[in-house]
């Protein structure tokens, strides 16, 4: 599958603000303690479908006359809700502290983390450009558990090989959902976000992290 994206695409923004500074790391997500198995051919398309849907939506928000930041957010937001398991990503990005938050604080944090995730994409994928995205139609099993990994590459006419971006997907009652993104096959977005969030959570006050994410959303919307 090949789709066209803008030359101005910033991978560091689209996939994690701390990627550039984060060391290589495998996913840090809790997964079912089951033996990894290759996906049957019949389910391969179901596993890759969330990634395909995400890139189709990103293509829409990059189209000429796709609207204001707010309008593009309205296009992308429902797709992010459908293809990501944001609760799992957030819990892993925060770490053990997450369990100690009140239900009300968890809900506020989930809301702003969702805004942050969508705004980061909308800020990064702008109209125009010449980037190209390729999705490998054959998922592979994660090293442990029952998660599956979908390999993709993003490049351009000047760089046909592009950069490898892998998505870790997990089966849920709602279908397969993205729970992790890996830059160059090994640099974990979750690990990068955990590093980025740790300073705000050093005092144990979740409001500091909420304020940090709100500030990032505002910055993305002004880009």
Order of alpha helices (4+ residues) and beta strands (2+ residues): beta-alpha-alpha-alpha-alpha-alpha-beta-beta-beta-beta-beta-beta-alpha-alpha
